[in-house]
Amino acid sequence: MPRWLWVGATVVVVAVVLVLAMAYVFQRRLIYLPSDGPVPPAAQVLPGARDVRLTTSDGLTLGAWYVPPTGPALGFTVLVANGNGGDRSHRTELAAALRAEGLAVLLFDYRGYGGNPGDPSAEGLALDVRAAREYLVGDLRVPQDRLVYFGDSLGGAVVAELARAHPPAGLLLRSPFTELADTAAEHYPFLPVRMLLRDRLPVAEHVARLDVPTAVVYGTADSVVPPGQSRAVADAAAGPVRVVEIRGAHHNDPGLLAGSPVVDAVVGLVSPPR
């Protein structure tokens, strides 16, 4: 082999190795995107709501908001697991809409989000959502069969895993992916993501072993999580499932974040359809 060709091949190999190494080391900075700045007091944005603190089994203290219902109480509490971006203040409209329907709501931030200590990972988020559930059933004495889990995008993986250990009265998955690697492969087709990813977050695998009422809500124009993946999650569900397809909606469209189709789907899990 000519020297110039050998040198060129070596440069290419080194460059590829460096790219793969960077992708492996910094992958969680691409997955988890917390917003900067502190989260305001609960009552400042949701009158009557209160700030609470959650304690994880590995010793972290996380911020959360408990939001009591304002409409005629249905007797259920919705535990909301956020997506990969922002913080709990970005779910204010959702909490307001749910409380108006008579549902209590717990909004919380994962480790590394909303001013919380720690760094997010699949294992860490699993501990965080358990701390949120423990606050509801332990401190507030909410019966397990009066809990509804709401998973927003990546949060769908968080609550689906929790539901395997602690089945709720109902499970709502908003724009869920089948597993993280499937979505990552759509966005980074030039990388061997299945080999590199440390956090699997397998939603379809979890719901296939869950016999609880489930609602899957997604938009047909979602460019973040392919709609086909959300449909595949619904198809995999072992329990009764309702699919709500919002035509033309993108991943972060207002109708998918806190619109009436989403709110109605939550209410439908605990009361007859309207």
Phi, psi and omega in degrees: 000130177301148183302318183297325179289321178297317179297317180297317179296321179296317179299317180297315180298315180298318180298316179297316179298319179295317179298315180295320179295317178296318180297322180290314185291319187256014187300324183290340174286340176272334183273312186256121189233070179293149177280157178275160173091160181285159176267134182292164175300147184302313185294341180289330182248338178225092182308132181092345177282160180223150176282137176227165179239136178250144178242121181278163181292344176258017167091012178269149174252124185245146177276146180206163174238131170258127186240106180286159181288153173249333176278177176306122189296132175269347177085016179237154177237134181259120176265114185260123173256118186291169171282199187273356184236159173078214178204185187294337179295339179281355177252018182300315181296322177297312180298319180297319180291321180289319181294327179294339177270004177093016180253134169282154185222140169243116173257134178218163176248141175292169171303137182085353179249152173058031181082005179284151175286168175092174179238134184289145174200167179300316180295319180294317179296327177296322177290323182294314181290332175292323176295322178295315178297318181297324177299317182292310184279332182271305183280316183267354178060037175281124179299144181303324182279009173245016178258140171240132177261131178241115180250116182266106178058247178303328177299340175298322177293324182294312182282332177295321177293319177298320182296333176299322181271326184224085184299134179267180173290329179199159184227122174247128179243116181259115180052054180282150170262161179291312166202159189302321182298327180295318179287319179300322180295331177292323185269335181231065185293345182271359180246147175280071190297327182293333177278328187272327188294133176267336182251112184280309180052063186274092184293309184301322179298321180289312185291337177294345180245019182241123176253069177229152176303129186228141172237134177242121182242132179205163177256144183285345180253022181293121179258359178265305173249115181305132180307327179299328178290320178295320177296323179294325176297315178299318180295331183279342186299132181280331181270181176298134185228140174244131180252127177243109181256123180256109186295131175077002184275136175270174188303318184248026175294145181307323180296332178274339182274319184206021182286170183299326177298323179290311181297316179298324179294322177295311181300322180297339178287339187238357180210164180300146179304145180269000000 
